[in-house]
Amino acid sequence: MKAADVIFRRVGKHRLPTLRGLRLLALAALLLLALPPTASAEDFQAFLQSLWPEAQALGVSRETFGAATRDLQPDLSLPDLVLPGRPARPARQAEFAQLPGAYVSESVVARLAAQGRAVAAADRATLAAIERRFGVPPAVLLAIWGRETNFGRARLPYDAVRTLATQAWAGRRKERFRREFVLALKMLQMGVAPRAEMKSSWAGAMGQTQFLPSDYLRDAVDFDGDGRADIWRSVPDALASAARQLVDKGWHIGGGWAWEVRPPAGFDCAEAEPDVRRSVGAWIAAGLRPIGSRQPSGGDGEAASVFLPAGTHGPAFLTPANFYVFKAYNFSDLYALFVGHLADRIGGAGPFATPWGKVSQADAQGIAFMQQTMTRDGLYHDKIDGRAGQKTKAAIGAWQKRHGLAVDCWPSPAIAAAMRSGR
């Protein structure tokens, strides 16, 4: 049967669309409407073809390049795209959208910790072998695995090649994704995984421990010895690859990731930011008292900064270098807090000693406005990104002090309103 006969049926002297044909025509119309008039599928294909020299320089053959890009369409359902004529849909990453107490949910942490302990018992020999080789504790690797893909149970929904191509073409971070897309083509050329197996998150991260192509090509490990570094189906390979990546990012073997502390009355929360680093002994001498089941183990001379995830409305931590290695794996304060705490819980530690307070947070636009205001006032010297990171919270504390307000270093809607009123 000809393709046209699938869409049209002859009725008497007329060729009328079939029911299936009407559905196909409607779908085609929707796809055309989805593309803004100045961002066509032809533009996308032209962009892809412009990347051929970069791919060729990495050893990608014309055959591999053509098979990956031929008839490839952009995935306009992805967040973080910037297209003419279309309102931006920012990524709603939980790490940046949820309140700290909701992100580090006790029920979720307890569930994953129980699963992690069961996995640790079942795979004890493999985890011990990975630790001997890389020096990363099993509980840390299990925490990353549990957070990223629920110990391999989560099914990533996106085609990594299409996702990376779309983000490279129209994403907010085009240059980064351009390189990742070309490296994904290199992975196809190397035959590390079938195209159908290369499923990803909306940002193109793949496998059980969520690697971008650059991560894979730098850090993937064939730990089970089958000749292929398989982060998709081999648990030993996925966990060993995560261990190697942590080491490459500066993991301090034998060091902790954080210790919960109780700050003294009147502690200046504006000092709770990464650039204010002192020895653990100096912080303790200043009145910060370790609490809970874990105590500093690296000696009083280890450098650390203070981390207040919810400003003064929740637990406080001393964070040494390994906390920032977690952040290098996934650039989020709350991600680092979650995986570190989950690792502790897998290892038998209890919940945080200090409860989370009840707070509300300004939306991304409100936080961006605060950042702009504090930049103008000389209090903030980082990105205007609408995300409440440590430097933003510390700057809010400094702004509150300057204006004679109660200091809590928290980006509440009330502080956003105060800044808008020109207080």
C-alpha positions in Angstrom: 0.0 0.0 0.0 1.3 3.5 -0.9 1.9 5.9 1.9 -0.8 8.2 0.6 -3.3 5.4 0.8 -2.8 5.3 4.5 -4.1 8.9 4.7 -6.6 9.0 1.9 -9.2 6.5 0.7 -11.0 6.7 -2.7 -14.8 7.1 -2.3 -16.4 7.2 -5.7 -14.6 9.9 -7.7 -13.2 11.5 -4.5 -10.2 10.8 -2.3 -11.3 11.5 1.3 -9.1 11.3 4.4 -9.4 8.2 6.5 -9.8 8.5 10.3 -6.1 7.7 10.7 -5.3 10.2 8.1 -7.2 12.9 9.9 -5.2 12.1 13.0 -1.9 12.3 11.2 -2.9 15.6 9.5 -3.9 17.0 12.9 -0.6 15.9 14.4 1.4 17.5 11.6 -0.6 20.7 12.0 0.2 20.7 15.8 3.9 20.2 15.1 3.9 23.1 12.7 2.1 25.3 15.2 4.5 24.3 17.9 7.5 25.8 16.1 7.6 29.6 16.3 7.7 31.2 12.8 11.3 32.3 13.3 12.5 28.9 14.6 11.7 26.2 12.1 12.7 22.6 11.7 14.9 23.7 8.7 16.8 26.1 11.0 17.3 23.2 13.4 18.7 20.9 10.6 20.9 23.7 9.4 22.3 24.1 12.9 23.0 20.4 13.2 24.8 20.3 9.9 27.0 23.2 11.0 28.3 21.0 13.7 29.8 18.4 11.3 33.3 19.9 11.4 33.4 19.6 15.2 32.1 16.1 15.1 34.6 15.1 12.3 37.5 16.5 14.4 36.5 14.1 17.2 36.6 11.1 14.9 32.9 10.9 14.1 32.2 9.4 10.7 29.9 10.8 8.1 27.8 7.7 8.4 27.4 8.0 12.2 26.7 11.8 11.9 24.1 11.3 9.2 22.3 8.5 11.0 22.1 10.5 14.2 21.0 13.8 12.6 19.0 12.8 9.6 15.3 13.6 10.2 16.0 14.6 13.8 13.4 17.0 15.1 13.8 19.4 18.1 12.0 18.4 21.3 10.2 21.6 22.1 8.7 20.1 25.2 12.0 20.6 27.0 12.4 23.3 29.7 15.0 26.0 29.6 14.6 26.7 25.9 14.8 30.3 24.5 12.9 30.6 21.3 11.6 33.7 19.5 7.9 34.2 19.8 7.6 31.7 22.6 7.6 32.4 26.4 10.4 30.7 28.2 9.6 27.7 30.3 12.3 27.6 33.0 13.3 24.3 34.5 11.5 23.6 37.7 14.4 21.6 39.3 13.4 20.5 42.8 16.9 21.5 44.0 16.0 25.2 43.3 12.3 25.2 43.7 11.5 23.3 46.9 12.0 24.5 50.4 14.9 22.8 52.2 12.7 20.8 54.6 10.6 19.6 51.7 13.6 18.7 49.5 15.4 16.8 52.3 12.2 15.1 53.2 12.5 12.8 56.2 10.1 10.2 54.7 12.0 10.1 51.5 15.4 10.0 53.2 14.3 7.2 55.5 12.9 5.2 52.6 16.0 5.5 50.5 18.3 4.8 53.5 16.5 1.5 54.2 16.8 0.6 50.5 20.4 1.6 50.5 21.3 -0.5 53.5 19.7 -3.5 51.7 21.7 -2.9 48.6 24.9 -2.4 50.7 24.3 -5.8 52.2 23.7 -7.5 48.9 26.6 -5.9 47.0 29.1 -5.7 49.8 31.9 -7.3 47.9 31.6 -5.0 44.9 31.2 -1.8 47.0 34.3 -2.8 49.1 36.3 -3.4 45.9 35.3 0.1 44.5 36.3 1.7 47.8 39.7 0.0 47.8 40.3 1.3 44.3 39.0 4.8 44.6 38.7 5.6 48.3 35.0 6.6 48.2 32.8 5.1 50.9 30.0 2.7 49.7 27.4 4.8 51.5 28.3 7.9 49.5 28.0 6.0 46.1 24.7 4.5 47.2 23.4 7.9 48.2 24.2 9.3 44.8 22.7 6.3 43.1 19.5 6.5 45.2 19.1 10.2 44.6 19.8 10.1 40.9 17.7 7.1 39.7 16.2 5.5 42.8 18.8 2.7 42.7 18.3 2.2 39.0 14.5 1.9 39.2 13.7 5.3 37.6 13.3 5.2 33.8 14.7 8.2 32.1 12.2 9.4 29.4 14.2 11.4 26.9 16.3 10.5 23.8 19.7 11.9 24.9 20.8 12.7 21.3 17.7 14.6 20.6 17.7 16.3 23.9 21.3 17.5 23.7 20.8 18.7 20.1 17.7 20.7 21.1 19.5 22.3 24.1 22.5 23.1 21.9 20.2 24.8 19.4 17.9 26.7 21.7 18.8 26.1 25.3 19.7 28.7 27.8 23.2 27.2 28.0 23.8 26.6 24.3 27.6 26.5 24.3 27.8 23.9 27.0 25.2 21.6 25.3 26.8 22.1 21.9 29.9 20.4 23.2 27.9 17.7 24.9 25.9 16.9 21.8 29.0 16.4 19.7 30.5 14.2 22.4 27.3 12.2 22.4 28.0 11.6 18.7 31.5 10.4 19.6 29.9 7.9 22.0 27.8 6.6 19.2 30.9 6.3 17.0 32.7 4.4 19.8 29.7 2.0 20.1 29.5 2.4 23.9 25.8 2.0 23.8 23.0 1.6 21.2 21.2 4.8 20.4 17.9 3.4 21.8 19.6 2.8 25.2 20.9 6.4 25.5 18.0 7.7 27.5 18.4 10.8 29.6 16.9 13.5 31.8 15.7 16.7 30.2 19.3 18.0 30.5 20.9 15.1 28.7 22.3 13.2 31.7 22.4 9.4 31.2 22.7 6.2 33.0 22.1 5.0 36.6 24.3 7.7 38.1 23.4 10.5 35.6 26.5 11.3 33.4 26.6 13.8 30.6 28.7 12.7 27.6 31.7 14.6 28.9 31.4 12.9 32.2 31.2 9.5 30.5 34.2 10.0 28.3 36.3 11.2 31.2 35.2 9.0 34.0 33.3 5.9 32.9 34.9 2.7 34.3 34.6 -0.9 33.1 34.6 -2.3 36.6 32.9 -5.7 35.9 35.6 -6.4 33.3 33.3 -7.2 30.3 35.1 -4.8 28.0 32.4 -2.0 28.1 31.9 0.8 30.6 28.2 0.3 30.9 26.6 2.9 33.2 23.1 1.9 32.0 22.9 -1.7 32.9 26.0 -2.6 35.0 25.7 -1.5 38.7 29.5 -2.1 39.3 30.3 0.1 36.3 27.9 2.8 37.2 29.0 3.1 40.9 32.7 2.8 40.0 32.3 5.5 37.4 30.6 7.8 40.0 33.5 7.1 42.4 36.0 8.0 39.8 34.2 11.2 39.0 34.1 12.2 42.7 37.9 11.6 42.9 38.5 13.7 39.7 36.5 16.5 41.3 38.7 16.5 44.4 37.2 14.0 46.8 39.2 14.0 50.1 39.6 10.4 51.1 38.8 9.9 54.7 37.2 13.3 55.1 33.6 14.1 56.1 31.1 16.0 54.0 29.5 18.1 56.8 28.8 18.2 60.5 25.6 19.6 62.1 26.4 22.4 64.5 24.5 24.7 66.8 25.5 28.3 66.3 25.9 30.6 69.3 23.3 33.2 70.1 23.9 36.3 67.9 25.8 34.4 65.3 26.1 36.5 62.1 24.4 34.4 59.5 25.9 36.7 56.8 29.1 34.8 57.4 27.5 31.6 56.2 28.8 31.4 52.7 31.6 29.5 50.9 34.2 32.3 50.8 34.2 32.6 54.6 36.4 29.6 55.5 38.1 28.9 58.8 39.4 25.8 60.5 37.0 23.6 62.3 38.8 24.5 65.5 38.3 28.2 64.9 34.6 27.8 64.3 34.3 25.7 67.5 36.2 28.4 69.4 33.8 31.0 68.0 30.9 29.0 69.7 29.6 26.7 67.0 29.0 23.3 68.8 28.8 20.0 66.9 25.6 18.2 67.7 23.9 15.0 66.6 25.5 11.6 66.1 28.4 12.7 63.9 31.4 14.7 65.1 34.3 16.3 63.0 36.8 13.6 62.2 39.4 15.3 60.1 41.0 17.3 62.9 40.4 20.8 64.1 42.7 22.2 61.4 40.4 21.1 58.5 39.0 24.2 56.7 35.2 24.5 56.5 32.5 27.1 55.9 29.1 27.4 57.6 26.0 26.4 55.6 22.5 27.5 56.7 20.1 25.9 54.2 17.1 27.7 55.6 18.8 30.7 57.0 18.3 30.8 60.7 15.1 28.7 60.4 16.7 25.2 60.5 19.8 23.1 60.9 23.3 24.6 60.5 26.4 22.8 59.2 30.1 23.1 59.0 31.0 22.1 55.4 34.5 21.0 54.4 35.8 20.3 50.9 33.8 17.2 50.2 30.5 19.1 50.4 31.7 21.1 47.4 32.7 17.9 45.6 29.1 16.9 45.9 28.1 20.3 44.4 30.5 19.7 41.5 28.6 16.5 40.8 25.3 18.4 40.8 25.6 22.1 41.3 23.1 22.5 44.1 23.4 23.2 47.8 20.4 21.1 48.6 21.6 18.2 46.4 24.9 18.1 48.3 22.9 18.2 51.6 20.6 15.5 50.5 23.2 13.0 49.3 25.5 13.7 52.2 22.7 13.2 54.8 21.4 10.1 52.9 25.0 8.6 53.0 25.0 9.2 56.8 21.6 7.6 57.2 22.7 4.5 55.1 25.6 4.3 57.5 23.3 4.3 60.5 23.1 7.9 61.6 19.9 9.5 62.7 17.9 12.5 61.5 19.1 16.1 61.9 19.1 17.2 65.5 17.6 20.7 64.7 14.1 20.7 63.1 13.2 22.7 60.0 11.3 25.9 60.7 8.2 27.1 58.8 9.3 29.5 56.1 8.0 30.7 52.7 10.3 31.6 49.9 10.0 34.3 47.2 9.6 33.0 43.7 12.4 33.1 41.1 11.5 36.5 39.9 11.5 37.8 43.4 14.9 36.3 44.2 16.3 37.7 41.0 15.0 41.2 42.0 16.7 40.8 45.4 19.9 39.9 43.7 19.7 42.9 41.5 19.0 45.2 44.4 21.8 43.8 46.5 24.2 44.0 43.5 23.3 47.7 43.2 23.9 48.2 46.9 27.3 46.5 46.7 26.3 43.5 48.9 26.1 40.8 46.3 28.7 39.8 43.7 27.5 36.7 42.1 25.1 35.6 39.3 21.6 37.1 38.9 19.8 33.7 38.5 16.8 33.7 40.7 18.2 30.9 42.9 18.6 31.2 46.6 22.2 30.0 47.0 24.5 30.5 49.9 25.8 33.9 48.7 22.3 35.2 48.1 21.3 34.3 51.6 24.4 35.8 53.2 23.8 39.0 51.2 20.2 39.2 52.4 21.6 39.0 56.0 23.9 41.9 55.2 21.0 43.9 53.7 18.8 43.2 56.7 21.5 44.5 59.0 22.0 47.6 57.0 18.3 48.4 57.2 17.9 47.6 60.8 15.7 44.5 60.3 15.6 41.2 62.1 18.4 39.2 60.5 17.5 35.6 59.3 19.4 35.4 55.9 16.2 34.0 54.2 14.7 35.2 50.9 11.1 35.5 52.0 8.4 37.3 50.1 8.4 39.9 52.9 12.1 40.8 52.2 11.4 41.0 48.5 8.5 43.4 49.2 10.7 45.5 51.5 13.3 45.8 48.8 10.7 46.8 46.3 9.3 49.5 48.6 12.8 51.0 48.6 13.3 50.6 52.4 
